[in-house]
Amino acid sequence: MQHRLEEIWMTISVGILVVFMIIIGYQTFALGMGPPSHSETIDPQKVEQIAPFDDPGVKEIAENEYEVVMILQSFGFNPSNIEVPVGAEVHFTMTSKDVTHGFQVPGTNINAMVMPGHIQKISHTFKEPGNYLVICNEYCGIGHQAMSTTITVK
Amino acid sequence: METTKTLKTEKPEKYDEKSLKGTIVSVGFVAAVIVVMWVAVFWIYMERV
């Protein structure tokens, strides 16, 4: 009796973990929905001289597909005003010139840590028009609370 | 003396059986909370993709 109950709850416990890992693994590797990566590196002191960060801004790279090249620094985002069309796939390519910053759009899955020396990439499709708030969610200094901007989706 | 020894060995077994039933209910409750919370967070993520 004792062993039977122990077997049941151990099977359930291990089973839950295995199911969670299978779903997360399938999402990450088969559906390409993994967390943002920062495998590429860059010299943080020469950010503005190295492509693509020598020309930050919004660029149309394909039909209904945009790339936003962005530099984060205390205490702002460059470019500060971003405008993209509804339903377009937007690829954010970001780096920091100074300290670690955050790039979060509340209400969406966009949430990335942007570190000096690393290039951070994250993609998102804005399905609804509106003004989306962008905030830095990593404490970056005395003006951290003022570090925000908006993304306009039309 | 022999009767006393037998009783002493039997009692703990019955006590263990009862306490394990309570444990599996508690473990099942915790498991249900974990699963519900995980599914809720997963659903929120998928809604925003």
N, CA and C atoms of all chains as a GROMACS GRO file, in nm:
protein
  609
    1MET      N    1   0.082  -0.121   0.000
    1MET     CA    2   0.000   0.000   0.000
    1MET      C    3   0.086   0.126   0.000
    2GLN      N    4   0.181   0.129   0.091
    2GLN     CA    5   0.267   0.247   0.100
    2GLN      C    6   0.344   0.268  -0.030
    3HIS      N    7   0.401   0.158  -0.081
    3HIS     CA    8   0.483   0.170  -0.201
    3HIS      C    9   0.399   0.209  -0.323
    4ARG      N   10   0.277   0.162  -0.328
    4ARG     CA   11   0.189   0.192  -0.440
    4ARG      C   12   0.160   0.343  -0.448
    5LEU      N   13   0.127   0.401  -0.333
    5LEU     CA   14   0.099   0.546  -0.330
    5LEU      C   15   0.224   0.627  -0.366
    6GLU      N   16   0.337   0.583  -0.313
    6GLU     CA   17   0.463   0.653  -0.345
    6GLU      C   18   0.492   0.646  -0.494
    7GLU      N   19   0.466   0.532  -0.552
    7GLU     CA   20   0.486   0.516  -0.697
    7GLU      C   21   0.396   0.611  -0.776
    8ILE      N   22   0.272   0.622  -0.728
    8ILE     CA   23   0.176   0.709  -0.800
    8ILE      C   24   0.224   0.854  -0.798
    9TRP      N   25   0.259   0.906  -0.678
    9TRP     CA   26   0.293   1.048  -0.675
    9TRP      C   27   0.429   1.077  -0.737
   10MET      N   28   0.519   0.979  -0.730
   10MET     CA   29   0.648   1.000  -0.798
   10MET      C   30   0.629   1.000  -0.950
   11THR      N   31   0.542   0.911  -0.998
   11THR     CA   32   0.514   0.906  -1.143
   11THR      C   33   0.448   1.035  -1.190
   12ILE      N   34   0.352   1.084  -1.110
   12ILE     CA   35   0.286   1.211  -1.147
   12ILE      C   36   0.388   1.325  -1.148
   13SER      N   37   0.471   1.332  -1.043
   13SER     CA   38   0.570   1.441  -1.033
   13SER      C   39   0.666   1.441  -1.152
   14VAL      N   40   0.725   1.324  -1.178
   14VAL     CA   41   0.819   1.314  -1.289
   14VAL      C   42   0.747   1.336  -1.422
   15GLY      N   43   0.626   1.282  -1.433
   15GLY     CA   44   0.547   1.299  -1.555
   15GLY      C   45   0.519   1.445  -1.586
   16ILE      N   46   0.483   1.524  -1.484
   16ILE     CA   47   0.457   1.667  -1.505
   16ILE      C   48   0.582   1.736  -1.557
   17LEU      N   49   0.697   1.709  -1.494
   17LEU     CA   50   0.823   1.771  -1.538
   17LEU      C   51   0.855   1.734  -1.683
   18VAL      N   52   0.838   1.606  -1.716
   18VAL     CA   53   0.870   1.560  -1.852
   18VAL      C   54   0.778   1.627  -1.954
   19VAL      N   55   0.648   1.635  -1.922
   19VAL     CA   56   0.553   1.699  -2.014
   19VAL      C   57   0.588   1.846  -2.035
   20PHE      N   58   0.621   1.917  -1.925
   20PHE     CA   59   0.661   2.058  -1.936
   20PHE      C   60   0.783   2.072  -2.027
   21MET      N   61   0.882   1.986  -2.006
   21MET     CA   62   1.007   1.996  -2.084
   21MET      C   63   0.983   1.964  -2.232
   22ILE      N   64   0.895   1.867  -2.260
   22ILE     CA   65   0.865   1.832  -2.400
   22ILE      C   66   0.797   1.951  -2.470
   23ILE      N   67   0.701   2.014  -2.402
   23ILE     CA   68   0.630   2.127  -2.463
   23ILE      C   69   0.727   2.244  -2.487
   24ILE      N   70   0.807   2.277  -2.385
   24ILE     CA   71   0.903   2.389  -2.398
   24ILE      C   72   1.007   2.358  -2.506
   25GLY      N   73   1.055   2.234  -2.508
   25GLY     CA   74   1.155   2.193  -2.608
   25GLY      C   75   1.099   2.201  -2.749
   26TYR      N   76   0.974   2.157  -2.766
   26TYR     CA   77   0.910   2.162  -2.899
   26TYR      C   78   0.893   2.306  -2.944
   27GLN      N   79   0.847   2.390  -2.851
   27GLN     CA   80   0.831   2.533  -2.881
   27GLN      C   81   0.964   2.596  -2.924
   28THR      N   82   1.067   2.568  -2.848
   28THR     CA   83   1.197   2.633  -2.872
   28THR      C   84   1.261   2.584  -3.001
   29PHE      N   85   1.272   2.453  -3.018
   29PHE     CA   86   1.350   2.398  -3.128
   29PHE      C   87   1.268   2.375  -3.256
   30ALA      N   88   1.141   2.338  -3.242
   30ALA     CA   89   1.060   2.311  -3.362
   30ALA      C   90   0.986   2.434  -3.410
   31LEU      N   91   0.937   2.517  -3.318
   31LEU     CA   92   0.859   2.634  -3.356
   31LEU      C   93   0.942   2.762  -3.356
   32GLY      N   94   1.069   2.755  -3.310
   32GLY     CA   95   1.156   2.872  -3.308
   32GLY      C   96   1.108   2.981  -3.214
   33MET      N   97   1.048   2.942  -3.102
   33MET     CA   98   0.995   3.041  -3.007
   33MET      C   99   1.080   3.049  -2.881
   34GLY      N  100   1.210   3.036  -2.898
   34GLY     CA  101   1.301   3.040  -2.784
   34GLY      C  102   1.319   3.181  -2.732
   35PRO      N  103   1.383   3.195  -2.618
   35PRO     CA  104   1.408   3.328  -2.563
   35PRO      C  105   1.506   3.406  -2.650
   36PRO      N  106   1.505   3.542  -2.640
   36PRO     CA  107   1.598   3.620  -2.721
   36PRO      C  108   1.743   3.582  -2.692
   37SER      N  109   1.823   3.579  -2.799
   37SER     CA  110   1.962   3.537  -2.779
   37SER      C  111   2.055   3.656  -2.798
   38HIS      N  112   2.171   3.648  -2.741
   38HIS     CA  113   2.271   3.753  -2.760
   38HIS      C  114   2.407   3.687  -2.786
   39SER      N  115   2.407   3.603  -2.890
   39SER     CA  116   2.530   3.529  -2.920
   39SER      C  117   2.634   3.615  -2.993
   40GLU      N  118   2.587   3.723  -3.059
   40GLU     CA  119   2.682   3.809  -3.130
   40GLU      C  120   2.736   3.915  -3.035
   41THR      N  121   2.863   3.949  -3.053
   41THR     CA  122   2.925   4.048  -2.966
   41THR      C  123   2.968   4.171  -3.045
   42ILE      N  124   2.994   4.279  -2.973
   42ILE     CA  125   3.032   4.406  -3.035
   42ILE      C  126   3.114   4.486  -2.934
   43ASP      N  127   3.207   4.569  -2.984
   43ASP     CA  128   3.284   4.655  -2.894
   43ASP      C  129   3.194   4.770  -2.849
   44PRO      N  130   3.158   4.778  -2.721
   44PRO     CA  131   3.063   4.881  -2.677
   44PRO      C  132   3.115   5.024  -2.694
   45GLN      N  133   3.246   5.040  -2.709
   45GLN     CA  134   3.301   5.176  -2.725
   45GLN      C  135   3.299   5.223  -2.870
   46LYS      N  136   3.272   5.129  -2.962
   46LYS     CA  137   3.270   5.166  -3.105
   46LYS      C  138   3.135   5.133  -3.169
   47VAL      N  139   3.030   5.132  -3.088
   47VAL     CA  140   2.897   5.094  -3.136
   47VAL      C  141   2.854   5.177  -3.258
   48GLU      N  142   2.874   5.310  -3.249
   48GLU     CA  143   2.824   5.398  -3.357
   48GLU      C  144   2.908   5.392  -3.484
   49GLN      N  145   3.018   5.319  -3.480
   49GLN     CA  146   3.101   5.306  -3.601
   49GLN      C  147   3.082   5.170  -3.668
   50ILE      N  148   3.013   5.080  -3.599
   50ILE     CA  149   2.999   4.943  -3.652
   50ILE      C  150   2.856   4.921  -3.705
   51ALA      N  151   2.848   4.866  -3.827
   51ALA     CA  152   2.717   4.834  -3.885
   51ALA      C  153   2.653   4.719  -3.808
   52PRO      N  154   2.521   4.719  -3.794
   52PRO     CA  155   2.423   4.815  -3.847
   52PRO      C  156   2.399   4.934  -3.755
   53PHE      N  157   2.473   4.942  -3.644
   53PHE     CA  158   2.443   5.045  -3.545
   53PHE      C  159   2.496   5.183  -3.585
   54ASP      N  160   2.570   5.191  -3.697
   54ASP     CA  161   2.614   5.322  -3.746
   54ASP      C  162   2.496   5.397  -3.810
   55ASP      N  163   2.386   5.325  -3.834
   55ASP     CA  164   2.267   5.389  -3.892
   55ASP      C  165   2.141   5.334  -3.825
   56PRO      N  166   2.119   5.371  -3.699
   56PRO     CA  167   2.001   5.316  -3.630
   56PRO      C  168   1.871   5.372  -3.687
   57GLY      N  169   1.767   5.292  -3.681
   57GLY     CA  170   1.637   5.336  -3.733
   57GLY      C  171   1.553   5.217  -3.777
   58VAL      N  172   1.440   5.250  -3.841
   58VAL     CA  173   1.348   5.147  -3.889
   58VAL      C  174   1.370   5.126  -4.038
   59LYS      N  175   1.393   5.003  -4.078
   59LYS     CA  176   1.417   4.974  -4.220
   59LYS      C  177   1.326   4.860  -4.266
   60GLU      N  178   1.270   4.876  -4.386
   60GLU     CA  179   1.188   4.769  -4.442
   60GLU      C  180   1.283   4.672  -4.512
   61ILE      N  181   1.288   4.550  -4.464
   61ILE     CA  182   1.383   4.454  -4.521
   61ILE      C  183   1.316   4.356  -4.618
   62ALA      N  184   1.185   4.345  -4.610
   62ALA     CA  185   1.109   4.261  -4.703
   62ALA      C  186   0.964   4.307  -4.698
   63GLU      N  187   0.881   4.242  -4.777
   63GLU     CA  188   0.740   4.281  -4.776
   63GLU      C  189   0.678   4.248  -4.640
   64ASN      N  190   0.626   4.352  -4.577
   64ASN     CA  191   0.564   4.340  -4.445
   64ASN      C  192   0.661   4.288  -4.338
   65GLU      N  193   0.788   4.322  -4.354
   65GLU     CA  194   0.890   4.280  -4.258
   65GLU      C  195   0.987   4.396  -4.235
   66TYR      N  196   1.007   4.430  -4.109
   66TYR     CA  197   1.089   4.546  -4.076
   66TYR      C  198   1.199   4.508  -3.977
   67GLU      N  199   1.311   4.584  -3.986
   67GLU     CA  200   1.416   4.568  -3.886
   67GLU      C  201   1.433   4.701  -3.815
   68VAL      N  202   1.433   4.696  -3.683
   68VAL     CA  203   1.457   4.817  -3.604
   68VAL      C  204   1.595   4.802  -3.540
   69VAL      N  205   1.688   4.884  -3.588
   69VAL     CA  206   1.823   4.883  -3.530
   69VAL      C  207   1.825   4.990  -3.423
   70MET      N  208   1.855   4.949  -3.302
   70MET     CA  209   1.839   5.040  -3.188
   70MET      C  210   1.958   5.037  -3.094
   71ILE      N  211   1.998   5.157  -3.051
   71ILE     CA  212   2.105   5.168  -2.950
   71ILE      C  213   2.041   5.216  -2.820
   72LEU      N  214   2.069   5.146  -2.713
   72LEU     CA  215   2.019   5.186  -2.582
   72LEU      C  216   2.132   5.248  -2.503
   73GLN      N  217   2.103   5.360  -2.440
   73GLN     CA  218   2.204   5.425  -2.358
   73GLN      C  219   2.133   5.500  -2.246
   74SER      N  220   2.205   5.537  -2.144
   74SER     CA  221   2.144   5.608  -2.030
   74SER      C  222   2.102   5.747  -2.076
   75PHE      N  223   1.980   5.782  -2.075
   75PHE     CA  224   1.863   5.706  -2.033
   75PHE      C  225   1.759   5.717  -2.146
   76GLY      N  226   1.794   5.659  -2.259
   76GLY     CA  227   1.704   5.669  -2.373
   76GLY      C  228   1.726   5.560  -2.478
   77PHE      N  229   1.636   5.563  -2.576
   77PHE     CA  230   1.641   5.468  -2.687
   77PHE      C  231   1.666   5.546  -2.816
   78ASN      N  232   1.755   5.499  -2.899
   78ASN     CA  233   1.782   5.563  -3.028
   78ASN      C  234   1.762   5.460  -3.139
   79PRO      N  235   1.660   5.474  -3.225
   79PRO     CA  236   1.567   5.586  -3.237
   79PRO      C  237   1.463   5.587  -3.126
   80SER      N  238   1.413   5.708  -3.097
   80SER     CA  239   1.319   5.719  -2.986
   80SER      C  240   1.174   5.699  -3.031
   81ASN      N  241   1.145   5.732  -3.156
   81ASN     CA  242   1.009   5.710  -3.206
   81ASN      C  243   1.008   5.610  -3.320
   82ILE      N  244   0.937   5.502  -3.297
   82ILE     CA  245   0.934   5.394  -3.396
   82ILE      C  246   0.792   5.382  -3.449
   83GLU      N  247   0.781   5.371  -3.580
   83GLU     CA  248   0.648   5.355  -3.641
   83GLU      C  249   0.651   5.236  -3.736
   84VAL      N  250   0.562   5.143  -3.715
   84VAL     CA  251   0.554   5.025  -3.802
   84VAL      C  252   0.407   4.996  -3.836
   85PRO      N  253   0.383   4.932  -3.949
   85PRO     CA  254   0.244   4.902  -3.983
   85PRO      C  255   0.188   4.781  -3.906
   86VAL      N  256   0.056   4.779  -3.897
   86VAL     CA  257  -0.011   4.666  -3.828
   86VAL      C  258   0.015   4.536  -3.903
   87GLY      N  259   0.040   4.431  -3.831
   87GLY     CA  260   0.058   4.298  -3.890
   87GLY      C  261   0.195   4.272  -3.947
   88ALA      N  262   0.285   4.372  -3.940
   88ALA     CA  263   0.420   4.351  -3.993
   88ALA      C  264   0.506   4.278  -3.891
   89GLU      N  265   0.594   4.195  -3.942
   89GLU     CA  266   0.688   4.127  -3.852
   89GLU      C  267   0.806   4.222  -3.829
   90VAL      N  268   0.832   4.251  -3.703
   90VAL     CA  269   0.936   4.348  -3.669
   90VAL      C  270   1.050   4.276  -3.596
   91HIS      N  271   1.171   4.294  -3.650
   91HIS     CA  272   1.289   4.235  -3.588
   91HIS      C  273   1.368   4.345  -3.519
   92PHE      N  274   1.382   4.338  -3.390
   92PHE     CA  275   1.459   4.437  -3.316
   92PHE      C  276   1.603   4.387  -3.301
   93THR      N  277   1.699   4.471  -3.342
   93THR     CA  278   1.841   4.441  -3.324
   93THR      C  279   1.896   4.551  -3.234
   94MET      N  280   1.942   4.512  -3.117
   94MET     CA  281   1.975   4.613  -3.017
   94MET      C  282   2.110   4.586  -2.951
   95THR      N  283   2.169   4.696  -2.903
   95THR     CA  284   2.287   4.684  -2.818
   95THR      C  285   2.291   4.803  -2.724
   96SER      N  286   2.378   4.795  -2.624
   96SER     CA  287   2.391   4.904  -2.528
   96SER      C  288   2.530   4.968  -2.539
   97LYS      N  289   2.533   5.100  -2.520
   97LYS     CA  290   2.661   5.170  -2.526
   97LYS      C  291   2.729   5.179  -2.390
   98ASP      N  292   2.650   5.160  -2.284
   98ASP     CA  293   2.708   5.183  -2.151
   98ASP      C  294   2.683   5.068  -2.053
   99VAL      N  295   2.566   5.068  -1.992
   99VAL     CA  296   2.537   4.965  -1.890
   99VAL      C  297   2.426   4.872  -1.940
  100THR      N  298   2.391   4.775  -1.859
  100THR     CA  299   2.283   4.682  -1.896
  100THR      C  300   2.147   4.753  -1.889
  101HIS      N  301   2.072   4.743  -1.997
  101HIS     CA  302   1.938   4.799  -2.003
  101HIS      C  303   1.837   4.687  -2.031
  102GLY      N  304   1.711   4.721  -2.017
  102GLY     CA  305   1.605   4.626  -2.050
  102GLY      C  306   1.521   4.683  -2.163
  103PHE      N  307   1.458   4.596  -2.238
  103PHE     CA  308   1.370   4.639  -2.347
  103PHE      C  309   1.242   4.559  -2.334
  104GLN      N  310   1.142   4.623  -2.277
  104GLN     CA  311   1.015   4.553  -2.256
  104GLN      C  312   0.898   4.634  -2.310
  105VAL      N  313   0.809   4.563  -2.377
  105VAL     CA  314   0.684   4.624  -2.423
  105VAL      C  315   0.573   4.554  -2.344
  106PRO      N  316   0.520   4.620  -2.240
  106PRO     CA  317   0.417   4.556  -2.158
  106PRO      C  318   0.296   4.512  -2.241
  107GLY      N  319   0.244   4.395  -2.209
  107GLY     CA  320   0.129   4.343  -2.281
  107GLY      C  321   0.166   4.258  -2.401
  108THR      N  322   0.297   4.249  -2.430
  108THR     CA  323   0.345   4.163  -2.538
  108THR      C  324   0.451   4.067  -2.481
  109ASN      N  325   0.503   3.981  -2.568
  109ASN     CA  326   0.609   3.890  -2.524
  109ASN      C  327   0.748   3.953  -2.537
  110ILE      N  328   0.755   4.080  -2.576
  110ILE     CA  329   0.885   4.145  -2.592
  110ILE      C  330   0.942   4.179  -2.454
  111ASN      N  331   1.050   4.113  -2.421
  111ASN     CA  332   1.118   4.138  -2.294
  111ASN      C  333   1.260   4.087  -2.307
  112ALA      N  334   1.354   4.180  -2.324
  112ALA     CA  335   1.492   4.137  -2.349
  112ALA      C  336   1.588   4.218  -2.264
  113MET      N  337   1.697   4.154  -2.226
  113MET     CA  338   1.804   4.222  -2.154
  113MET      C  339   1.908   4.265  -2.259
  114VAL      N  340   1.942   4.392  -2.258
  114VAL     CA  341   2.037   4.444  -2.357
  114VAL      C  342   2.166   4.484  -2.284
  115MET      N  343   2.271   4.409  -2.312
  115MET     CA  344   2.396   4.429  -2.238
  115MET      C  345   2.503   4.491  -2.327
  116PRO      N  346   2.590   4.576  -2.269
  116PRO     CA  347   2.700   4.631  -2.349
  116PRO      C  348   2.792   4.518  -2.395
  117GLY      N  349   2.833   4.523  -2.522
  117GLY     CA  350   2.921   4.419  -2.574
  117GLY      C  351   2.847   4.305  -2.641
  118HIS      N  352   2.714   4.304  -2.630
  118HIS     CA  353   2.634   4.197  -2.689
  118HIS      C  354   2.526   4.255  -2.780
  119ILE      N  355   2.493   4.180  -2.884
  119ILE     CA  356   2.385   4.220  -2.974
  119ILE      C  357   2.264   4.135  -2.942
  120GLN      N  358   2.154   4.203  -2.912
  120GLN     CA  359   2.031   4.133  -2.871
  120GLN      C  360   1.929   4.139  -2.985
  121LYS      N  361   1.866   4.026  -3.012
  121LYS     CA  362   1.765   4.023  -3.119
  121LYS      C  363   1.636   3.963  -3.067
  122ILE      N  364   1.526   4.027  -3.106
  122ILE     CA  365   1.395   3.974  -3.068
  122ILE      C  366   1.294   4.016  -3.176
  123SER      N  367   1.202   3.928  -3.210
  123SER     CA  368   1.104   3.958  -3.315
  123SER      C  369   0.963   3.955  -3.260
  124HIS      N  370   0.878   4.037  -3.322
  124HIS     CA  371   0.739   4.040  -3.278
  124HIS      C  372   0.650   4.092  -3.391
  125THR      N  373   0.528   4.044  -3.394
  125THR     CA  374   0.429   4.094  -3.490
  125THR      C  375   0.320   4.166  -3.411
  126PHE      N  376   0.305   4.296  -3.440
  126PHE     CA  377   0.202   4.375  -3.372
  126PHE      C  378   0.070   4.357  -3.448
  127LYS      N  379  -0.025   4.290  -3.385
  127LYS     CA  380  -0.151   4.258  -3.453
  127LYS      C  381  -0.257   4.368  -3.436
  128GLU      N  382  -0.238   4.452  -3.336
  128GLU     CA  383  -0.336   4.558  -3.309
  128GLU      C  384  -0.271   4.695  -3.322
  129PRO      N  385  -0.342   4.794  -3.384
  129PRO     CA  386  -0.284   4.928  -3.392
  129PRO      C  387  -0.286   4.998  -3.255
  130GLY      N  388  -0.198   5.096  -3.241
  130GLY     CA  389  -0.196   5.171  -3.115
  130GLY      C  390  -0.056   5.218  -3.080
  131ASN      N  391  -0.048   5.284  -2.966
  131ASN     CA  392   0.082   5.327  -2.915
  131ASN      C  393   0.126   5.232  -2.805
  132TYR      N  394   0.237   5.166  -2.829
  132TYR     CA  395   0.287   5.068  -2.734
  132TYR      C  396   0.400   5.130  -2.651
  133LEU      N  397   0.387   5.122  -2.522
  133LEU     CA  398   0.489   5.176  -2.433
  133LEU      C  399   0.612   5.083  -2.431
  134VAL      N  400   0.729   5.144  -2.436
  134VAL     CA  401   0.854   5.067  -2.424
  134VAL      C  402   0.924   5.116  -2.299
  135ILE      N  403   0.964   5.024  -2.213
  135ILE     CA  404   1.032   5.065  -2.090
  135ILE      C  405   1.162   4.988  -2.072
  136CYS      N  406   1.254   5.050  -1.998
  136CYS     CA  407   1.376   4.980  -1.955
  136CYS      C  408   1.342   4.914  -1.822
  137ASN      N  409   1.358   4.784  -1.816
  137ASN     CA  410   1.323   4.714  -1.692
  137ASN      C  411   1.446   4.659  -1.617
  138GLU      N  412   1.563   4.714  -1.651
  138GLU     CA  413   1.685   4.680  -1.575
  138GLU      C  414   1.734   4.812  -1.514
  139TYR      N  415   1.752   4.816  -1.384
  139TYR     CA  416   1.796   4.942  -1.323
  139TYR      C  417   1.930   4.984  -1.382
  140CYS      N  418   1.932   5.104  -1.446
  140CYS     CA  419   2.051   5.144  -1.520
  140CYS      C  420   2.114   5.274  -1.469
  141GLY      N  421   2.058   5.330  -1.363
  141GLY     CA  422   2.116   5.452  -1.308
  141GLY      C  423   2.010   5.545  -1.254
  142ILE      N  424   2.051   5.667  -1.222
  142ILE     CA  425   1.963   5.760  -1.152
  142ILE      C  426   1.842   5.803  -1.236
  143GLY      N  427   1.854   5.796  -1.369
  143GLY     CA  428   1.741   5.835  -1.454
  143GLY      C  429   1.665   5.718  -1.511
  144HIS      N  430   1.684   5.603  -1.451
  144HIS     CA  431   1.622   5.480  -1.502
  144HIS      C  432   1.471   5.491  -1.520
  145GLN      N  433   1.406   5.552  -1.423
  145GLN     CA  434   1.258   5.560  -1.428
  145GLN      C  435   1.208   5.644  -1.545
  146ALA      N  436   1.295   5.727  -1.602
  146ALA     CA  437   1.254   5.812  -1.714
  146ALA      C  438   1.285   5.748  -1.849
  147MET      N  439   1.347   5.633  -1.848
  147MET     CA  440   1.389   5.570  -1.972
  147MET      C  441   1.272   5.493  -2.034
  148SER      N  442   1.204   5.560  -2.124
  148SER     CA  443   1.091   5.496  -2.192
  148SER      C  444   1.069   5.562  -2.327
  149THR      N  445   0.996   5.496  -2.413
  149THR     CA  446   0.960   5.552  -2.543
  149THR      C  447   0.832   5.483  -2.590
  150THR      N  448   0.792   5.508  -2.713
  150THR     CA  449   0.672   5.442  -2.763
  150THR      C  450   0.695   5.384  -2.903
  151ILE      N  451   0.620   5.282  -2.933
  151ILE     CA  452   0.618   5.226  -3.068
  151ILE      C  453   0.477   5.254  -3.123
  152THR      N  454   0.471   5.322  -3.235
  152THR     CA  455   0.341   5.351  -3.296
  152THR      C  456   0.312   5.248  -3.403
  153VAL      N  457   0.200   5.181  -3.387
  153VAL     CA  458   0.158   5.080  -3.484
  153VAL      C  459   0.033   5.132  -3.554
  154LYS      N  460   0.045   5.153  -3.688
  154LYS     CA  461  -0.068   5.211  -3.764
  154LYS      C  462  -0.122   5.111  -3.866
  155MET      N  463   0.437  -1.124   2.747
  155MET     CA  464   0.545  -1.048   2.683
  155MET      C  465   0.541  -1.056   2.532
  156GLU      N  466   0.507  -1.175   2.485
  156GLU     CA  467   0.502  -1.195   2.338
  156GLU      C  468   0.392  -1.111   2.273
  157THR      N  469   0.275  -1.107   2.343
  157THR     CA  470   0.162  -1.028   2.291
  157THR      C  471   0.199  -0.880   2.279
  158THR      N  472   0.265  -0.829   2.379
  158THR     CA  473   0.307  -0.689   2.378
  158THR      C  474   0.398  -0.660   2.259
  159LYS      N  475   0.488  -0.749   2.232
  159LYS     CA  476   0.583  -0.729   2.120
  159LYS      C  477   0.509  -0.721   1.985
  160THR      N  478   0.411  -0.813   1.971
  160THR     CA  479   0.334  -0.816   1.846
  160THR      C  480   0.257  -0.686   1.824
  161LEU      N  481   0.194  -0.637   1.929
  161LEU     CA  482   0.119  -0.513   1.917
  161LEU      C  483   0.210  -0.395   1.880
  162LYS      N  484   0.326  -0.391   1.938
  162LYS     CA  485   0.418  -0.282   1.912
  162LYS      C  486   0.461  -0.276   1.765
  163THR      N  487   0.477  -0.394   1.705
  163THR     CA  488   0.521  -0.397   1.565
  163THR      C  489   0.407  -0.368   1.467
  164GLU      N  490   0.283  -0.399   1.507
  164GLU     CA  491   0.169  -0.378   1.416
  164GLU      C  492   0.125  -0.232   1.409
  165LYS      N  493   0.124  -0.163   1.521
  165LYS     CA  494   0.070  -0.026   1.528
  165LYS      C  495   0.136   0.072   1.429
  166PRO      N  496   0.267   0.077   1.425
  166PRO     CA  497   0.330   0.174   1.333
  166PRO      C  498   0.289   0.153   1.188
  167GLU      N  499   0.269   0.030   1.143
  167GLU     CA  500   0.231   0.003   1.003
  167GLU      C  501   0.096   0.067   0.968
  168LYS      N  502  -0.003   0.050   1.058
  168LYS     CA  503  -0.135   0.108   1.034
  168LYS      C  504  -0.126   0.260   1.029
  169TYR      N  505  -0.045   0.318   1.119
  169TYR     CA  506  -0.030   0.463   1.125
  169TYR      C  507   0.030   0.515   0.994
  170ASP      N  508   0.129   0.443   0.941
  170ASP     CA  509   0.194   0.484   0.815
  170ASP      C  510   0.096   0.485   0.699
  171GLU      N  511   0.009   0.383   0.692
  171GLU     CA  512  -0.089   0.374   0.583
  171GLU      C  513  -0.180   0.495   0.582
  172LYS      N  514  -0.228   0.535   0.700
  172LYS     CA  515  -0.318   0.650   0.708
  172LYS      C  516  -0.247   0.778   0.665
  173SER      N  517  -0.126   0.800   0.715
  173SER     CA  518  -0.056   0.924   0.687
  173SER      C  519  -0.019   0.935   0.538
  174LEU      N  520   0.004   0.823   0.472
  174LEU     CA  521   0.036   0.828   0.330
  174LEU      C  522  -0.083   0.869   0.244
  175LYS      N  523  -0.202   0.832   0.287
  175LYS     CA  524  -0.321   0.873   0.211
  175LYS      C  525  -0.335   1.025   0.214
  176GLY      N  526  -0.311   1.081   0.332
  176GLY     CA  527  -0.315   1.226   0.344
  176GLY      C  528  -0.207   1.290   0.259
  177THR      N  529  -0.091   1.227   0.255
  177THR     CA  530   0.021   1.282   0.178
  177THR      C  531  -0.010   1.285   0.029
  178ILE      N  532  -0.069   1.177  -0.020
  178ILE     CA  533  -0.095   1.175  -0.166
  178ILE      C  534  -0.202   1.278  -0.203
  179VAL      N  535  -0.296   1.302  -0.114
  179VAL     CA  536  -0.394   1.408  -0.141
  179VAL      C  537  -0.324   1.544  -0.146
  180SER      N  538  -0.234   1.568  -0.050
  180SER     CA  539  -0.161   1.695  -0.047
  180SER      C  540  -0.073   1.711  -0.170
  181VAL      N  541  -0.002   1.603  -0.206
  181VAL     CA  542   0.084   1.608  -0.324
  181VAL      C  543   0.000   1.633  -0.450
  182GLY      N  544  -0.116   1.568  -0.455
  182GLY     CA  545  -0.206   1.588  -0.570
  182GLY      C  546  -0.255   1.732  -0.578
  183PHE      N  547  -0.283   1.792  -0.463
  183PHE     CA  548  -0.327   1.931  -0.459
  183PHE      C  549  -0.216   2.024  -0.509
  184VAL      N  550  -0.094   2.001  -0.459
  184VAL     CA  551   0.021   2.083  -0.502
  184VAL      C  552   0.043   2.065  -0.653
  185ALA      N  553   0.034   1.941  -0.699
  185ALA     CA  554   0.052   1.914  -0.843
  185ALA      C  555  -0.053   1.989  -0.926
  186ALA      N  556  -0.176   1.988  -0.877
  186ALA     CA  557  -0.284   2.057  -0.950
  186ALA      C  558  -0.257   2.207  -0.957
  187VAL      N  559  -0.210   2.265  -0.845
  187VAL     CA  560  -0.177   2.409  -0.844
  187VAL      C  561  -0.066   2.438  -0.944
  188ILE      N  562   0.039   2.355  -0.944
  188ILE     CA  563   0.152   2.376  -1.037
  188ILE      C  564   0.104   2.368  -1.182
  189VAL      N  565   0.026   2.267  -1.212
  189VAL     CA  566  -0.021   2.247  -1.350
  189VAL      C  567  -0.110   2.364  -1.394
  190VAL      N  568  -0.204   2.404  -1.307
  190VAL     CA  569  -0.294   2.515  -1.343
  190VAL      C  570  -0.215   2.643  -1.366
  191MET      N  571  -0.120   2.674  -1.279
  191MET     CA  572  -0.040   2.796  -1.295
  191MET      C  573   0.044   2.791  -1.422
  192TRP      N  574   0.105   2.676  -1.448
  192TRP     CA  575   0.189   2.661  -1.568
  192TRP      C  576   0.105   2.679  -1.694
  193VAL      N  577  -0.011   2.614  -1.697
  193VAL     CA  578  -0.098   2.624  -1.814
  193VAL      C  579  -0.146   2.768  -1.833
  194ALA      N  580  -0.175   2.838  -1.723
  194ALA     CA  581  -0.221   2.976  -1.732
  194ALA      C  582  -0.112   3.066  -1.793
  195VAL      N  583   0.012   3.052  -1.746
  195VAL     CA  584   0.123   3.133  -1.798
  195VAL      C  585   0.150   3.097  -1.944
  196PHE      N  586   0.143   2.969  -1.976
  196PHE     CA  587   0.164   2.923  -2.113
  196PHE      C  588   0.057   2.980  -2.205
  197TRP      N  589  -0.066   2.981  -2.159
  197TRP     CA  590  -0.177   3.036  -2.237
  197TRP      C  591  -0.157   3.185  -2.262
  198ILE      N  592  -0.116   3.259  -2.159
  198ILE     CA  593  -0.092   3.404  -2.176
  198ILE      C  594   0.017   3.426  -2.281
  199TYR      N  595   0.126   3.347  -2.273
  199TYR     CA  596   0.236   3.361  -2.370
  199TYR      C  597   0.185   3.335  -2.513
  200MET      N  598   0.110   3.228  -2.531
  200MET     CA  599   0.063   3.191  -2.665
  200MET      C  600  -0.037   3.294  -2.720
  201GLU      N  601  -0.116   3.354  -2.631
  201GLU     CA  602  -0.210   3.457  -2.674
  201GLU      C  603  -0.139   3.580  -2.730
  202ARG      N  604  -0.016   3.604  -2.680
  202ARG     CA  605   0.057   3.725  -2.720
  202ARG      C  606   0.152   3.702  -2.837
  203VAL      N  607   0.167   3.581  -2.883
  203VAL     CA  608   0.260   3.553  -2.993
  203VAL      C  609   0.207   3.617  -3.120
   0.00000   0.00000   0.00000
